[in-house]
Amino acid sequence: MSEQPGRRADGEENDPRSAGSTESGGAPRPTGKRAARSQGSSPSNAVETAGSPSGTEARENPFQLIARFIREVISELRKVIWPNRKQMVTYTIVVFIFLFFMVGLIFGLDQVFSRGVLWLYG
């Protein structure tokens, strides 16, 4: 039996781009028919999430929740690559040029359509 290029004997795609792709766990992620079977949802596959409170855990104080949220926000903001002054000026100019273009386009279309309606219905 001759195989088509890009197909394996079991009918799955043989894509070299996805051969090395992995999920966050480091294991190769399944593709094709195998992925559809493994991602099926059944009640036996239900997993309790880490953040969901169970019956034995005590609830956190609302002030602790707020404090933790603020700490996490600050830690995420530290990861941000902030633009320098030159980049900000460039981005701002690009946004204003796009804004003026869109305002002009909409104004022009509005004028054309309003004159067309006045001509048609007089």
Residue pairs with C-beta under 8 A, 6 or more apart in sequence:
1 9
3 9
6 13
6 14
6 15
7 13
7 14
8 14
10 33
11 32
11 33
12 31
12 32
12 33
12 34
13 31
13 32
15 31
18 29
18 31
19 28
20 28
21 28
21 29
22 28
22 29
23 29
29 35
30 38
48 54
53 59
60 68
83 91
